[in-house]
């Protein structure tokens, strides 16, 4: 069907996820969940919609996400709701609302699901995108910062990924950050004419966000900006030093970049990003940090926390860019083909018996001839075809055809299931 004939298409900035890419995503999610559960993280699911003020209070009014990118609407009852643009604030909201502290601290939680931001669509940036993330709530220990960082490192190793760099920083706390922000604001006033219009706005409303700008003129203007490391209070400096020491102990290589900030206002102390080569401007695949004041901002008691999120679409870009295929496509175990004149009911009985044994099986539902059915079996990448013919059924037999080895043989119906299991076990054993 031509594009001109299509009346409806996926909304701009979204896309359909179809196989084999959808199967790659499922494989990534399985590996990521295994790494998280290995470290004691438990699954949490929060609503796709949340009260709009949750994100205004947590992410920050002056951030691009809140100011420009959220999908916000008023429901029939007059409540302002927003499609979640990120996962941390909803998890902390759920932690407070469900009194998860009563189950012991720290609470180690992970989530999977879609997020929504009305960004300008480009490679690696979509209006509906998917994340896997984790939050460790309740502990100020710098070792748990290192543990959170180690999860992405372990996942990348499992996938065979290379060509990335871990960048870390500390953005201070409520004690030491204000003096740094004042110093940065003063600096930005002096280079205002070299900044883009957006950075001029940011310099007035949220000076740290100027470091997010990708424009070369702004980056050059900020090269001589004061570094936050010189302004950290003793407690923040000690925490960051300890976190870096734990990363060294875990054998995780990193680079300190004192101008690396994250685009969310709730971060304190540790922030980090995994940046990949060859992905262009959207090269951050995973990132996160500590948010020790977020629970208080949402009306709860003082509760430290640290977390990360990983973009699935960007991770797929990295996997494809490096030519990796960590999750081979699904293969059908058995295709049951009916030869001309065969009893259709017997064909379906055999297919059902194979499925009931826990073996994947399919058959023809388009009234194809045997030759066309064999082509369909090949398209489905079937390991084995069971050919059910009229003469074979009268003899109490079926024909086994191994498509990979181009060989076939006769098997009695009484031995069909045991022969089938032996064949598939041999295929699995031989790799």
Buried (B, 14 or more C-beta within 10 A) or exposed (E): EEEEEEEEEEEEBBBEBEEEBEBBBBBBBEBBBEBBEEBEBEEBEBEBBBBBEBBBBBBBEBBBBBBEBBBBEEEEEEEEBBBBBBBBBBBBBBBBEEEBBEEEBBBBBBBBBBBBBBBEEEEBBBBBBBBBBBBBBBBBBBBBBBBBBBBBBBBBEBBEBEEBBBBBBBBBBEEBBEEBBEBBBEBBEEBEEBBBEBBBBBBEEBBBBBBBBEEEEBEEBBEEBBBBBEBBBEBBBEBBEBBBEBBEEBEBEBEEBBBBBBBBBBBBBBBBBBBBEEBEEBBBBBBBBBBBBBBEBBEBEEBBBBBBBBBBBBBBBBBEBBEBEEBEEEEBBBBBBBBEEBEEEBBBEBBEBBBEEEBBBBBBEEEBEBEEBBEBBEEBBBBBBBBBBEEBBEEEBBBBBBBEEEEBEEBEBEEBBEBBEEBBEEBEEEE
